[in-house]
Amino acid sequence: MSTPSVSVIMPTFDRLEFLRPAVQSVFAQTLSDWELIIADDGSAAATREYLKSLDDPRVKILWLPHSGRPSAVSNIAIREARGDYIAFLDSDDLWLPAKLAMQVESLRNHPERGWSYTRFALIDGSGTSLVSKRVTDWPAPSGWILEKILTEATVIAQPSVIVSRPLLQRLGAFDEELVMCYDDELWLRLAAHSEIDGIDAPLTLVRRHGQHSGSDIIAWRDRRRVFEKALRTAAYAPLQSTLRSLRAQMSAGLAKSQIASGDRAGAVGTLFKSLPHSWRYPKYWLGPLVRMATSYAPRAVRGAVRRYRLKHAARIHGA
């Protein structure tokens, strides 16, 4: 069997209404030299029946017991990949038809670049475009972009990425300790070791809907772990200051989310443990500290604070 140009990695767990168009967007690619490896994370019968109906020799289904950890599910599929390049597509997102062809051609024309991404646009559950000025402001520059990722001068959507399989094998795939943000951690490693090829066109459609898994607390905690891991790695040494600031920002965000969810003890623990590295960044931790103090204050005091804030806001608005 000949080696395909691209191995498409798609982890899935139910959400059949989104899975069907995601798979169809692979079949619609103008580059047909691909294999699609779908790792099913223990879906229900309807999804399994649909996957069994995909009668194409380029499609391989991996039947897995449910784990709820997309990083581990994706890694199982990656180990089965044979393509020159590995592409990632979530089972609720879409590709425009020319995506793979444009990326593969451009990478082959720039052998010094080991991975590629495109701009992306947002759609809702029905596939309708969502207008977001911030997203349209994110370009897809080529070259060395590690600092641009850390400062969010550009943002990488996971389904926009394809990467050389030898490069991914050398650096390792997703960090399975991360429940969320595992893709961010991989992008940092790739960006520290290779130039990227940017396709400055929105060839990837990222879907926003009400069936996303995860939580704000997990996201903040995992994102902090990403930066803590980077701080222990020599490859990121020139960006230590930026990474330390980001770690403090993630700790503050985690504490705020814990307070909002009613976990005051967890927030206290987060703030206390983060003090050795966060005290230099009061712009991040003062906010959650004030929220914590307010949450422990008597109801009458909290009411007085709220009334003061309302009066102060009204006075400013009137001025």
N, C-alpha and C positions, 0 to 999 in steps of 0.2 A: 504494500500500500504506500503510495507516494505521500511525502510530507506536506501538509497544508501550509499555506502562507501564514494563516492566523488561526490560533485556538481561542475561541470565544468562551469565557468562563461565566456561567450564570448560576448562582445559587438561588434556590426558590423554596418558598413555603406557602402553599395555597395562593390566595389573591389571584384566582384564575382570570378574573376580568382584566387584570393588568398583564398577566403572564402571556396571554395569547398575542396581543399586539407587540409585546417585547420580542417574542420569538419571530413573529412575522417581519419585524424590522430587520432581523438578521437575514432571513430568506430574501428580503428585498435588496440586499446589498449588491452593488454593481460588481464588486469583487466577489466571485463565487468560490474561490479557492480557500475555504474555511472549514473548520470543524467546530461544532457547537457541543460543549460539554455542560450538561445541566445536572447540577448536584441537588437532588430533592431531599430536603430536610424533614422527611416524615410527613408529607402532605396528606390530606384527606383523599377519599376515593375519587372525587370528581377531577381533581388536579392530576392524580395518577393516571386516570383513564385518558385524559388529554395528552399527557406526555407519552403514553404508550402508542398514541395514534400518530406520532411524528415519524412517518415512514420515509426516512431519508438516511442513506448510509453515512452522511456527514454528521449526524446527530448521535450523541452517546448520552444515555441517562445513567446516573449513579444513584442508586436507591439507598438512602442513609436513614438510620434511626434519628428521631428528632433530638436536636441538641440546643437549638436556639442561639447558636453562635456562628454567625455568617462568616467570620474570619476563618474558623476551622473548616467549615463546609467548603469555602472557596479554595482553601489550601489542598483539600482532597482532590478537587477538580484540577487544580494546577499541576498536581503530580501526574495526572493522566495526559497532560497536554503534549502534543507532538509538533506544534507549529513553530515557525521561525519567530513569530511574535505572539504574545498573549494579550488578549483584549478582555476588558471587564464590562459586563452589562448586567445591572440589577434587573430583576424580573418585573419591575414596574416602570422602567424607563425605556426610551426609544432612541434609535439611530435614524438619521436621514440616509437615503440610499448610497450616497457617494462617500460616506465617512471612512470606511475601512480602506477603500481604494486610494483616497487622497492621502491618508496617513502612511500607508505602506509605500507608496511611490515616493513621498517626501523623505521618509526615513532611508530608503535605499539611495536617494540622491545625497544624503548627508550621513555617511557612515560613522561620523564622529558622535552622532547623537543616538543614545541608546533607548530613548523612549519618546512618546508623543502624546499630545492632548489637543483638544479642540475647545473653542468657546462652547458655552451651553446656554440654553434658554429654559425657562420654567413653563410647565403646563400643569393643569389641574387634573382631577380624577377623570374628567370626560375628554381630556386631550386638548382643552381650550388653552390658548396662550395666556400666561400670567405676566402682566407688565411689571417689571422690576428694574428701576433705573440703576440700582446698585449692580445688578447682574450684568446689564449691558455695559457698565463701566469697567468690567473685568476683562482685560485683554488676554491673549494667549501668546506671550512673547517666547522666543526661542533662546537657547543658550543656557547659561548657568543661572538658575532662578531660585536658589535656596533662600536668599534673603528676601526676595519678592514674595515667596510663600509665607515666610514668618511674619512679614509686615502686611500681609493680605493685599499687596499691590496686584497680585493675581490669585485666583482661587481655582483649584483643580477639582472638577467633578469626576468621581470614580468612573462612571460609564464612558467618559471621554478618553480614557487612557488606553494606550497599547504600549507594550514594553518588549524589548528583545528578550527571548527566553533565556539565552546564556547569561545576560545581565541579571535577570531575576533569580536564576539558579545560583549565581555567585553571591548575591546580596541576601538572599532569603526572601520568602514571601511574607504573608501577613503575620503580625504578632498575635498569636492566639490568646494571650492574656488579656487582650483588649476586647471588650464587648462592642464598643462603638469607637469611632475615630481610628480604627486600625488602618484605614486607607491613608489617613494623614501621616501616620508614622512611616508608612512605606514610601510615600512621596518625599518625605524629608531624606530618607536614606538614598533614594534614587537621585535626588537633586544634589546631594553631597558628592556623588560619584560619577555623574554623567550629565552632559548637556541634554536639554530637551528640545524636541522639535514641535513648535507651536503652529497649529492650523487656526488662523484667526477668522473662523467662520463658525456659527452656531450649528454644528452638525449633530449635537447631542441634545436630547430633550429630557430634562429631569422632572419627574412627576412629583407634585405635592398633593397629598391626600390625607385622609384621616386614619389610615391603617398602618402608619409607620410604627415600628417598635422602638423600645428604648425609653429613656427618660432624661430630663435635664441633669439630674444628679449624676447619672452614669456618664453622660456626655462630658460634664465638667471634670469629673474624676479621671476619666480616661484621657482627656486632652491634657490634663496636668501630668499624667504618667508619660505621655508622649514627650513632653518637654523635659521631664526629669531624666528620661532615658537619653535624650539628646545631650543633656548636660554632662553625662558620664562618658560621652563618646568624643574621641579626639578630633574626628572629622568636622565637628561643629565649633571648634575652639575659637575661631575668629568672631563668632556670633554669641559668645557666652553672655554678654550683657543683655542682649535682646532676649535670649532664652530665659534668663533669670527674671526679667520683667514679666514675661509671658507666664512663667510658673506662678508668680505672685498673683497675676490677674486671674488665672484659673482657680487658685485657692479661694480668692474672694468670690468668684462666681459660684463655686461649689457651696461656700458658706451661705450665700444669699439664697440659693435654691433650697438648701436644707432648712433655713428659717421659713421660707415660703411654704414648705411642705409640713411644717410643724415640728421638725426634728431639731429642736434647739440644742439638745445635748450633742448631736452630731456636729452642729455648727460651731459650738464651743470647742469641740475637739479639733475641728479643722483649723479654726483660727489659732488655737494654742500651738498645734504642731507646725503651722506655717510661719509662726513668728520668726524663727531663726533666718528664714530667707525672704520674708515679706515686709519686715519692719522698715526697709529702705524705700518702700513703695506705698506711702500713706494714701495716695489717690485711689488705690485699690481696696485696702482693708478698712479704711475709716468708715466707708458706707455700711458694710455688713456689721461693723462693731457698733455703730449707732443703732442699726436695726435690732441688734441683739439686746442692747441696753433698753431700748424702747419696749421690746417684747416682754422683758422681765419687769417693767415698771407697772405700778398699780393702774387699774383701768381709768381712774380719774386723771392720773398724770398723762396717760396716753391720749385721753380725750382733750386735755388742755393743749398738748403738743399739736394735735391735729387742728384744733381751732386756731392756734397761733399760725400754723402754716397756711391755712385757708385765708386768714386775714392778711398775712404777709403777701401771699400771692395776689389777692385782690388789690392791695395797695400798689403793688408793682404794675398790675394790669391797668389800674386807673391812671397811674402816672404816664 
